[in-house]
Amino acid sequence: MVHLASIPNDDDISTAPITSGMRRFSLNNDTFTASVYGSKFAAQDLPKHEMPEHEMPKEVAYRMIKDDLSLDGNPMLNLASFVTTYMEKEVEDLMTESFSKNFIDYEEYPQSADIQNRCVSMIGRLLNAPTEDENANAVGTSTVGSSEAIMLAVLAMKKRWQKARKAAGKSTDRPNIVMSSAVQVCWEKAARYFEVEEKFVYCTPDRYVIDPQQAVDLVDENTIGICAILGTTYTGQYEDVKAINDLLIEKKLDTVIHVDAASGGFVAPFVVPDLEWDFRLERVVSINVSGHKYGLVYPGVGWVVWRSSEYLPQELVFNINYLGANQSSFTLNFSKGASQVIGQYYQLIRLGKRGYRSIMKNLTNTADYLSDSLEELGFLIMSEKSGTGLPLVAFRLDPNVTRNYDEFHLAHHLRSRGWVVPAYTMAPHTEDMKMLRVVVREDFTKSRCDSLLCDIKLCMDLLDTMDRDAIKKHEEFVKNHISHSHKSSHNHPKFMKEQHSLQGKTEIWAESRLGKVQTTTRLYPAGSQPWLKAGQKFCCTSECRPENAEVGVMVDEDEDEDEDEDESSLLVGSGGGEEDGF
């Protein structure tokens, strides 16, 4: 996923020194004879907006950028991310040596291409792709990540559906796909980019995954497929792929299933091998997995496998020969480095099934230990245990216990201790449920887990002694001086107020802070949110919220959209349902 950056106008670029005293600070030494910090470059700003006219020594460039990057957080303390943060030195060396290889060039780098084929075969067999039948011809490819893999899978499902409809002389208008509202944003991107209608099975306050019966009930003649998630982003739970498969067979529906196993594809086969979710199920025709999550490779590699070539329409595959050899290509991009694929191959043969099994079981045991410990501290656990879900812990404060703080305040306090533990609201239709989540990765040992638990208890004890005003002041301090959230300055203002994604729609629910609402200004076109009524102010705590009401933010069309303006008016409407997109 790439950050969308705006190019600042010349008037927006400040060249003034931070203080007037800085004007007297100059160093005109053009030579580089002492050290990096004895050169003129140490007394200058790093170029930020325009390429410099003159070069600098390589040692200076390296040190200046390294110093700049030192302000990043510690990846090992970032418990929000599923992405791998540790690999052995030997594989790092292998990957570094392959930086210059363009993976797409089969003629020049045939061995790298063959290594990809080996990985596809190993991963396909791990997912129980059919290999015993002489007519079996499962196919797969590497991708930049699961986002690209999902895009390719959606394209294949849509094209196959279109071909069948055309052959039957039926309309190909309005294709749709059925999925849980707990999907990762790449699914919304795929549906929007490729013009496929989204049919959501919404989560509820006591169900955080897809309901198989509801999913199958949403299927109609325009459904290109059903997405089932093996390990949701919110709670790490495995959706019941087998139940969906069996219901489709029972109802004699020929709808196919794609399994998004981005996180669980390298976990379930080793921890719960008897769980049926993969190509053992008749209606599962494609699966994606992320090599850079529990595949244990640094960011930049994913995989997608199809049960058979019949589920990958030929017109989506392009044959080229201008790199010196005939080759087939089915990707959204073209050139890419070979390093990540080589890193994946190293892990597969270095660890083997026993190595992966040992790591995944260790992670599962650590997650269970963390879950039990948090339960003893009074938290409500929302994730699964004993390997029936991903090795992560999703938890929340007990709403029946009166406190002056919530999950967001606790997350901010943990940030001041160096930990990045995300606090967020659950998927739509879960009554604004707040939660925290810790992803247990390979380098999250029991010792580090104990350190986290100590800091959680420390922060809770401190918050218990603070009144609301003190908590608010500390939260503002963390936001302004420690946390990087809400500080991004690269975003283009045109794209900061989208309302079409699940997250964008969810964000119009104001976050309550025990009677004090904190929100950002949003502009809603007239009539776009009919359940909001202008001029009806309210206090948005759960105690005073009218029954079945939704909390939202409304701004008049001619109101200034500047985020620095005062908070928007808060309004309540009469419970928008699914037709309102919630």
C-alpha positions as CSV (number, residue, x, y, z in Angstrom):
1,M,0.0,0.0,0.0
2,V,1.5,3.3,-1.0
3,H,1.0,6.7,0.7
4,L,-0.5,9.3,-1.5
5,A,1.7,12.5,-1.1
6,S,0.9,16.0,-2.2
7,I,3.6,18.3,-3.9
8,P,3.6,21.5,-1.8
9,N,3.3,24.8,-3.5
10,D,6.2,27.2,-3.4
11,D,4.4,29.5,-1.0
12,D,3.8,26.6,1.4
13,I,7.6,25.9,1.8
14,S,9.1,27.7,4.7
15,T,12.8,28.5,4.5
16,A,12.9,30.7,7.6
17,P,15.1,29.5,10.5
18,I,13.3,28.1,13.6
19,T,14.8,30.9,15.7
20,S,16.5,34.1,14.8
21,G,19.8,32.9,16.3
22,M,20.0,30.3,13.5
23,R,20.8,33.0,11.0
24,R,24.2,33.5,12.6
25,F,24.9,29.7,12.4
26,S,26.9,29.1,9.2
27,L,29.8,26.9,8.1
28,N,31.4,27.7,4.8
29,N,33.8,24.8,4.7
30,D,33.4,23.1,1.3
31,T,36.0,20.5,2.1
32,F,35.3,17.1,3.6
33,T,38.4,16.3,5.5
34,A,37.5,15.9,9.2
35,S,34.3,14.0,9.7
36,V,30.7,14.1,8.5
37,Y,29.9,16.6,11.2
38,G,32.8,18.8,10.3
39,S,31.5,19.4,6.8
40,K,29.2,22.2,5.6
41,F,26.4,19.7,5.2
42,A,26.0,19.2,8.9
43,A,25.1,22.9,9.2
44,Q,22.5,22.8,6.4
45,D,19.0,21.5,6.1
46,L,18.5,18.2,4.3
47,P,16.9,18.8,0.9
48,K,13.1,18.2,1.2
49,H,11.3,19.6,-1.8
50,E,13.7,20.1,-4.7
51,M,16.7,18.2,-5.9
52,P,19.9,20.0,-4.8
53,E,22.1,21.5,-7.5
54,H,25.4,20.0,-6.2
55,E,26.4,16.6,-5.1
56,M,27.6,15.5,-1.6
57,P,30.1,12.8,-0.5
58,K,28.6,9.4,-0.1
59,E,29.6,9.2,3.5
60,V,27.7,12.4,4.3
61,A,24.6,11.3,2.4
62,Y,24.6,8.0,4.2
63,R,25.1,9.5,7.7
64,M,22.6,12.4,7.2
65,I,19.8,10.0,6.0
66,K,20.6,7.5,8.8
67,D,20.4,10.2,11.4
68,D,17.1,11.3,9.9
69,L,15.7,7.7,10.0
70,S,16.8,7.4,13.7
71,L,13.6,9.3,14.5
72,D,11.5,6.4,13.4
73,G,10.0,4.1,16.0
74,N,11.5,0.7,16.9
75,P,9.9,-1.9,14.7
76,M,10.1,-4.6,17.4
77,L,7.9,-2.4,19.7
78,N,5.3,-1.9,16.9
79,L,2.7,-4.3,18.0
80,A,0.2,-3.0,15.5
81,S,1.8,-4.5,12.4
82,F,1.6,-8.1,11.1
83,V,4.6,-7.5,8.9
84,T,7.9,-9.4,9.6
85,T,10.5,-7.4,11.5
86,Y,13.2,-10.1,11.9
87,M,15.2,-12.3,9.5
88,E,18.5,-14.0,9.9
89,K,21.7,-12.3,8.7
90,E,22.4,-15.0,6.1
91,V,19.1,-14.4,4.3
92,E,19.6,-10.6,4.6
93,D,22.9,-11.0,2.8
94,L,21.2,-13.1,0.1
95,M,18.5,-10.5,-0.4
96,T,21.0,-7.7,-0.5
97,E,23.0,-9.5,-3.2
98,S,19.9,-9.7,-5.3
99,F,18.8,-6.1,-5.2
100,S,19.9,-5.4,-8.7
101,K,18.0,-8.4,-10.2
102,N,14.9,-7.5,-12.2
103,F,12.7,-10.5,-11.3
104,I,10.6,-10.2,-14.5
105,D,13.6,-10.8,-16.8
106,Y,13.5,-14.6,-17.1
107,E,16.1,-14.6,-19.9
108,E,18.7,-12.8,-17.8
109,Y,17.8,-14.3,-14.4
110,P,16.4,-17.8,-15.1
111,Q,17.4,-19.2,-11.7
112,S,15.5,-16.5,-9.8
113,A,12.4,-17.2,-11.8
114,D,12.8,-20.9,-11.1
115,I,13.1,-20.2,-7.4
116,Q,9.7,-18.5,-7.7
117,N,8.3,-21.6,-9.3
118,R,9.6,-23.7,-6.5
119,C,7.9,-21.4,-3.9
120,V,4.6,-21.6,-5.8
121,S,4.8,-25.4,-5.8
122,M,5.7,-25.6,-2.1
123,I,3.0,-23.1,-1.0
124,G,0.4,-24.7,-3.3
125,R,1.0,-28.0,-1.7
126,L,0.8,-26.4,1.7
127,L,-2.6,-25.2,0.8
128,N,-3.6,-28.7,-0.4
129,A,-3.8,-27.7,-4.1
130,P,-4.9,-30.8,-6.1
131,T,-1.8,-32.5,-7.5
132,E,-2.7,-36.2,-7.6
133,D,-5.1,-36.1,-10.5
134,E,-3.4,-36.3,-13.9
135,N,-5.7,-33.5,-15.1
136,A,-4.9,-31.3,-12.1
137,N,-3.1,-28.1,-13.2
138,A,-3.0,-25.7,-10.2
139,V,-1.3,-22.4,-11.0
140,G,0.0,-19.5,-9.0
141,T,2.3,-16.5,-8.9
142,S,4.2,-14.2,-6.6
143,T,3.0,-10.7,-6.0
144,V,4.1,-7.5,-4.3
145,G,1.8,-8.4,-1.4
146,S,-1.6,-9.7,-0.7
147,S,-3.2,-6.5,-2.0
148,E,-2.0,-7.3,-5.5
149,A,-2.9,-11.0,-5.0
150,I,-6.4,-10.0,-4.1
151,M,-6.7,-7.7,-7.1
152,L,-5.7,-10.5,-9.4
153,A,-8.1,-12.9,-7.8
154,V,-11.0,-10.5,-8.1
155,L,-10.1,-9.8,-11.7
156,A,-10.1,-13.6,-12.4
157,M,-13.5,-14.1,-10.7
158,K,-15.1,-11.2,-12.5
159,K,-13.8,-12.2,-16.0
160,R,-14.9,-15.8,-15.5
161,W,-18.4,-14.6,-14.4
162,Q,-18.6,-12.3,-17.4
163,K,-17.7,-15.1,-19.8
164,A,-20.3,-17.4,-18.4
165,R,-23.0,-14.7,-18.5
166,K,-22.1,-13.8,-22.1
167,A,-22.2,-17.5,-23.1
168,A,-25.7,-17.7,-21.6
169,G,-26.8,-14.5,-23.4
170,K,-27.3,-12.6,-20.1
171,S,-26.3,-9.2,-19.0
172,T,-22.9,-8.6,-17.4
173,D,-24.0,-5.4,-15.7
174,R,-23.7,-5.0,-11.9
175,P,-21.4,-7.8,-10.8
176,N,-21.1,-8.1,-7.0
177,I,-19.0,-9.8,-4.4
178,V,-20.1,-10.9,-0.9
179,M,-17.7,-10.3,2.0
180,S,-17.6,-9.5,5.7
181,S,-17.5,-5.8,6.9
182,A,-14.2,-6.9,8.7
183,V,-12.3,-7.1,5.4
184,Q,-9.0,-5.3,4.9
185,V,-9.2,-2.1,2.8
186,C,-7.6,-3.8,-0.2
187,W,-10.9,-5.6,-0.8
188,E,-12.8,-2.3,-1.0
189,K,-10.1,-1.0,-3.4
190,A,-10.5,-4.1,-5.6
191,A,-14.2,-3.8,-5.8
192,R,-14.1,-0.1,-6.5
193,Y,-11.2,-0.2,-9.0
194,F,-12.8,-3.1,-11.0
195,E,-16.4,-1.9,-10.7
196,V,-17.8,-4.7,-8.6
197,E,-20.6,-4.0,-6.1
198,E,-19.8,-4.8,-2.5
199,K,-22.3,-6.9,-0.5
200,F,-21.4,-6.8,3.1
201,V,-22.3,-9.2,5.9
202,Y,-22.0,-6.8,8.8
203,C,-20.4,-7.7,12.1
204,T,-22.4,-7.4,15.3
205,P,-21.5,-6.6,18.9
206,D,-21.1,-10.3,19.6
207,R,-20.0,-11.6,16.2
208,Y,-16.9,-10.2,14.5
209,V,-16.7,-12.5,11.5
210,I,-18.9,-13.4,8.5
211,D,-22.1,-15.3,9.1
212,P,-22.1,-18.2,6.6
213,Q,-25.9,-18.3,6.2
214,Q,-26.2,-14.5,5.7
215,A,-23.3,-14.7,3.2
216,V,-25.0,-17.4,1.1
217,D,-28.4,-15.6,1.3
218,L,-26.8,-12.5,-0.3
219,V,-25.7,-14.6,-3.4
220,D,-27.6,-13.9,-6.6
221,E,-27.0,-14.4,-10.3
222,N,-24.6,-11.4,-10.4
223,T,-22.3,-12.7,-7.6
224,I,-18.8,-13.3,-8.9
225,G,-17.7,-14.9,-5.6
226,I,-17.6,-14.9,-1.8
227,C,-14.6,-13.7,0.1
228,A,-13.8,-15.6,3.3
229,I,-11.0,-14.4,5.7
230,L,-8.6,-16.8,7.4
231,G,-7.7,-14.4,10.2
232,T,-9.4,-11.0,10.3
233,T,-7.5,-7.8,10.9
234,Y,-9.6,-6.8,13.8
235,T,-9.7,-9.9,16.0
236,G,-7.6,-12.5,14.1
237,Q,-10.6,-15.0,14.0
238,Y,-10.9,-17.6,11.2
239,E,-14.1,-17.4,9.3
240,D,-16.0,-20.6,8.7
241,V,-15.0,-21.4,5.1
242,K,-16.3,-24.9,5.3
243,A,-19.8,-23.8,6.4
244,I,-20.0,-21.4,3.4
245,N,-18.8,-24.2,1.1
246,D,-21.3,-26.7,2.4
247,L,-24.2,-24.2,2.2
248,L,-23.3,-23.4,-1.5
249,I,-23.3,-27.1,-2.3
250,E,-26.5,-27.7,-0.4
251,K,-28.3,-24.9,-2.3
252,K,-26.8,-26.1,-5.6
253,L,-25.2,-22.7,-6.2
254,D,-22.2,-22.6,-8.4
255,T,-20.7,-19.5,-6.7
256,V,-17.0,-19.8,-6.0
257,I,-15.0,-18.9,-2.8
258,H,-11.8,-16.9,-2.6
259,V,-10.0,-17.3,0.8
260,D,-8.1,-14.3,2.0
261,A,-5.4,-16.1,4.0
262,A,-3.0,-13.1,4.0
263,S,-2.3,-13.7,7.7
264,G,-3.5,-17.2,8.5
265,G,-2.2,-19.0,5.4
266,F,1.2,-19.7,7.1
267,V,-0.3,-20.3,10.5
268,A,-3.3,-22.6,10.3
269,P,-1.5,-25.4,8.3
270,F,1.0,-25.8,11.2
271,V,-1.1,-25.1,14.2
272,V,-4.5,-26.6,13.2
273,P,-3.7,-28.8,10.2
274,D,-7.1,-30.6,10.4
275,L,-9.1,-27.3,9.9
276,E,-10.7,-27.5,6.5
277,W,-10.5,-24.1,4.8
278,D,-8.3,-24.5,1.7
279,F,-8.4,-26.4,-1.6
280,R,-9.8,-29.5,0.3
281,L,-13.1,-27.6,-0.1
282,E,-14.7,-28.0,-3.5
283,R,-15.8,-24.3,-3.9
284,V,-12.5,-22.8,-2.9
285,V,-10.9,-21.8,-6.2
286,S,-8.3,-19.3,-5.2
287,I,-6.2,-18.4,-2.1
288,N,-3.9,-15.5,-1.3
289,V,-1.2,-15.5,1.4
290,S,1.3,-12.9,2.5
291,G,4.9,-14.0,2.6
292,H,5.8,-10.8,4.5
293,K,3.5,-11.6,7.4
294,Y,3.6,-15.1,9.0
295,G,5.6,-16.2,5.9
296,L,8.4,-14.6,7.8
297,V,9.9,-12.4,5.0
298,Y,10.5,-8.7,5.0
299,P,7.8,-6.5,3.4
300,G,7.2,-6.9,-0.3
301,V,6.0,-10.4,-1.2
302,G,2.7,-12.2,-1.5
303,W,1.3,-15.3,-3.2
304,V,-1.9,-16.2,-5.0
305,V,-2.8,-19.8,-6.1
306,W,-5.7,-21.0,-8.2
307,R,-7.1,-24.5,-7.9
308,S,-6.9,-24.9,-11.7
309,S,-6.1,-22.9,-14.8
310,E,-9.8,-22.9,-15.7
311,Y,-10.3,-20.4,-12.9
312,L,-7.7,-18.0,-14.4
313,P,-9.2,-16.8,-17.7
314,Q,-6.6,-16.9,-20.5
315,E,-7.4,-13.4,-21.7
316,L,-5.9,-12.0,-18.5
317,V,-2.5,-13.6,-19.1
318,F,-0.1,-11.8,-21.5
319,N,2.7,-13.4,-23.4
320,I,5.8,-11.3,-24.0
321,N,9.2,-11.9,-25.6
322,Y,10.9,-8.5,-25.7
323,L,13.1,-9.4,-22.7
324,G,14.7,-12.2,-24.7
325,A,12.5,-15.2,-23.9
326,N,8.8,-16.1,-24.2
327,Q,7.0,-15.8,-20.9
328,S,3.5,-15.4,-19.5
329,S,2.7,-12.5,-17.2
330,F,-0.3,-11.9,-15.0
331,T,0.6,-9.0,-12.7
332,L,-0.6,-5.4,-12.0
333,N,3.0,-4.2,-12.2
334,F,6.0,-5.3,-14.3
335,S,9.5,-4.8,-13.0
336,K,10.3,-5.8,-9.5
337,G,13.2,-7.0,-7.5
338,A,13.9,-10.7,-6.9
339,S,15.1,-10.2,-3.3
340,Q,11.8,-11.0,-1.5
341,V,11.1,-14.1,-3.5
342,I,14.6,-15.4,-2.7
343,G,14.0,-14.5,0.9
344,Q,10.8,-16.6,0.9
345,Y,12.6,-19.6,-0.6
346,Y,15.3,-19.3,2.0
347,Q,12.7,-19.4,4.8
348,L,10.9,-22.4,3.3
349,I,14.0,-24.6,2.9
350,R,15.8,-23.2,6.0
351,L,12.9,-23.8,8.4
352,G,11.0,-26.6,6.7
353,K,7.7,-27.7,8.1
354,R,9.1,-28.5,11.5
355,G,10.7,-25.1,11.8
356,Y,7.5,-23.2,10.8
357,R,5.5,-25.5,13.1
358,S,7.8,-24.7,16.1
359,I,7.6,-20.9,15.5
360,M,3.9,-20.8,15.0
361,K,3.2,-22.9,18.1
362,N,5.6,-20.7,20.1
363,L,3.7,-17.6,18.9
364,T,0.4,-19.3,19.8
365,N,1.6,-20.1,23.3
366,T,2.8,-16.5,23.8
367,A,-0.5,-15.1,22.6
368,D,-2.4,-17.4,25.0
369,Y,-0.2,-16.3,27.9
370,L,-0.7,-12.7,27.0
371,S,-4.5,-13.2,26.7
372,D,-4.7,-15.0,30.1
373,S,-2.7,-12.3,31.8
374,L,-4.8,-9.4,30.3
375,E,-7.9,-11.2,31.4
376,E,-6.5,-11.3,35.0
377,L,-6.0,-7.5,34.7
378,G,-9.7,-7.1,34.0
379,F,-9.8,-6.9,30.2
380,L,-12.4,-8.6,28.0
381,I,-10.8,-10.8,25.4
382,M,-12.2,-10.6,21.9
383,S,-9.8,-12.9,20.1
384,E,-9.5,-16.7,20.1
385,K,-7.1,-18.9,22.0
386,S,-5.3,-22.3,21.5
387,G,-4.6,-21.8,17.8
388,T,-8.2,-21.4,16.7
389,G,-7.3,-18.0,15.4
390,L,-4.2,-15.9,14.6
391,P,-1.5,-15.5,17.3
392,L,-2.8,-12.0,18.3
393,V,-4.8,-10.7,21.3
394,A,-7.7,-8.3,20.8
395,F,-9.0,-6.9,24.0
396,R,-11.0,-4.1,25.5
397,L,-11.8,-2.5,28.8
398,D,-14.9,-3.8,30.7
399,P,-17.7,-1.4,30.0
400,N,-19.3,-2.2,33.3
401,V,-16.4,-0.8,35.2
402,T,-16.5,3.0,35.7
403,R,-13.2,4.7,34.5
404,N,-12.1,8.2,33.5
405,Y,-10.2,6.8,30.5
406,D,-10.8,4.5,27.6
407,E,-8.8,2.3,25.2
408,F,-7.4,5.3,23.3
409,H,-6.1,6.9,26.4
410,L,-4.4,3.7,27.4
411,A,-2.8,3.4,23.9
412,H,-1.4,6.9,24.2
413,H,0.1,6.2,27.6
414,L,1.7,3.0,26.2
415,R,3.1,5.1,23.4
416,S,4.9,7.2,25.9
417,R,6.6,4.0,27.1
418,G,7.7,3.2,23.5
419,W,5.0,0.6,22.6
420,V,2.8,1.0,19.6
421,V,-0.5,-0.8,20.6
422,P,-3.3,0.3,18.3
423,A,-6.6,1.4,19.7
424,Y,-9.5,1.5,17.2
425,T,-13.2,1.0,16.7
426,M,-14.6,-2.3,15.5
427,A,-16.2,-2.7,12.1
428,P,-19.6,-0.9,11.4
429,H,-22.7,-2.1,13.3
430,T,-20.8,-3.0,16.5
431,E,-22.1,-0.1,18.5
432,D,-18.9,1.9,18.3
433,M,-17.0,-0.8,20.2
434,K,-13.5,0.3,21.1
435,M,-10.6,-2.2,21.4
436,L,-6.9,-2.7,21.5
437,R,-4.8,-5.3,19.6
438,V,-1.4,-6.9,20.0
439,V,0.0,-8.9,17.1
440,V,2.4,-11.6,18.3
441,R,5.2,-11.8,15.8
442,E,8.3,-14.1,15.6
443,D,10.5,-11.7,17.7
444,F,7.8,-11.1,20.4
445,T,9.3,-13.4,23.1
446,K,7.8,-14.1,26.5
447,S,10.3,-11.8,28.1
448,R,9.2,-8.9,25.9
449,C,5.6,-9.9,26.6
450,D,6.2,-9.6,30.3
451,S,7.7,-6.1,29.7
452,L,4.5,-5.1,27.9
453,L,2.3,-6.5,30.6
454,C,4.2,-4.5,33.3
455,D,3.8,-1.3,31.3
456,I,0.1,-1.9,30.7
457,K,-0.4,-2.3,34.4
458,L,1.8,0.7,35.1
459,C,-0.2,2.9,32.7
460,M,-3.5,1.7,34.1
461,D,-2.4,2.4,37.7
462,L,-1.3,5.9,36.6
463,L,-4.6,6.6,34.7
464,D,-6.6,5.4,37.7
465,T,-5.0,8.2,39.8
466,M,-5.8,10.9,37.2
467,D,-8.9,12.9,36.8
468,R,-10.4,13.7,33.3
469,D,-8.7,17.0,32.9
470,A,-5.3,15.5,33.7
471,I,-5.9,12.6,31.3
472,K,-6.9,15.0,28.6
473,K,-3.7,17.1,29.1
474,H,-1.5,14.1,29.0
475,E,-3.2,12.8,25.9
476,E,-2.6,16.1,24.1
477,F,1.0,16.0,25.2
478,V,1.5,12.5,23.7
479,K,-0.3,13.4,20.5
480,N,1.8,16.6,20.0
481,H,5.2,15.4,21.2
482,I,5.5,11.6,21.2
483,S,2.9,10.0,18.9
484,H,3.0,10.4,15.1
485,S,-0.7,9.9,14.7
486,H,-2.7,12.7,13.1
487,K,0.6,14.5,12.2
488,S,1.0,13.5,8.5
489,S,1.6,16.6,6.4
490,H,2.1,14.9,3.1
491,N,-1.6,14.1,2.4
492,H,-3.3,16.1,-0.3
493,P,-6.3,17.9,1.2
494,K,-8.6,16.7,-1.6
495,F,-8.3,13.1,-0.5
496,M,-8.5,13.5,3.2
497,K,-12.3,13.4,3.6
498,E,-13.4,10.3,1.7
499,Q,-16.7,8.8,2.7
500,H,-16.9,5.8,0.4
501,S,-14.9,3.3,2.4
502,L,-16.0,1.3,5.5
503,Q,-13.4,3.3,7.5
504,G,-14.5,6.6,6.1
505,K,-18.1,5.9,6.8
506,T,-17.3,4.6,10.3
507,E,-15.3,7.7,11.1
508,I,-18.4,9.9,11.0
509,W,-19.4,8.4,14.2
510,A,-17.8,10.8,16.8
511,E,-15.5,9.3,19.3
512,S,-16.9,10.0,22.8
513,R,-14.6,10.9,25.6
514,L,-16.9,10.6,28.6
515,G,-19.0,13.5,27.5
516,K,-16.4,15.4,25.5
517,V,-16.5,14.7,21.8
518,Q,-13.3,14.9,19.7
519,T,-13.7,14.8,16.0
520,T,-12.4,16.2,12.8
521,T,-14.4,18.3,10.5
522,R,-16.0,16.5,7.6
523,L,-18.0,17.9,4.6
524,Y,-21.1,16.0,3.6
525,P,-23.0,16.9,0.4
526,A,-26.6,17.8,0.9
527,G,-28.7,14.7,1.2
528,S,-25.7,12.3,1.3
529,Q,-26.5,11.4,5.0
530,P,-30.3,11.7,5.3
531,W,-30.3,10.4,8.8
532,L,-28.4,13.4,10.0
533,K,-30.5,16.4,10.9
534,A,-28.9,19.8,11.0
535,G,-29.2,21.8,14.2
536,Q,-29.8,19.0,16.6
537,K,-27.0,19.1,19.1
538,F,-26.5,16.5,21.8
539,C,-24.0,14.9,24.3
540,C,-22.8,11.7,22.8
541,T,-22.1,9.6,25.8
542,S,-23.9,6.2,25.7
543,E,-26.0,7.2,28.8
544,C,-27.8,10.1,27.0
545,R,-27.8,8.8,23.4
546,P,-31.4,8.2,22.2
547,E,-32.2,4.5,21.6
548,N,-31.3,3.2,18.1
549,A,-29.6,6.6,17.3
550,E,-26.4,7.0,15.4
551,V,-23.8,9.6,16.2
552,G,-22.5,11.6,13.3
553,V,-21.0,14.9,12.2
554,M,-22.6,17.4,9.8
555,V,-21.0,20.4,8.2
556,D,-22.8,22.9,6.0
557,E,-21.6,22.8,2.4
558,D,-20.3,26.4,2.5
559,E,-18.5,25.9,5.8
560,D,-14.7,26.1,5.7
561,E,-13.1,22.7,5.5
562,D,-9.9,23.6,7.2
563,E,-9.0,21.0,9.8
564,D,-7.7,23.6,12.1
565,E,-11.2,25.1,12.5
566,D,-13.3,24.6,15.6
567,E,-14.9,21.2,16.1
568,S,-18.0,20.5,14.1
569,S,-21.5,20.5,15.5
570,L,-22.5,17.0,16.6
571,L,-25.9,15.7,15.6
572,V,-28.0,12.7,16.1
573,G,-30.4,11.0,13.6
574,S,-32.8,8.2,13.7
575,G,-30.7,5.2,13.4
576,G,-29.4,4.8,9.8
577,G,-29.6,1.2,8.6
578,E,-27.7,-0.7,5.9
579,E,-29.2,1.5,3.3
580,D,-27.1,4.4,4.7
581,G,-23.9,2.4,4.3
582,F,-23.2,1.5,7.9
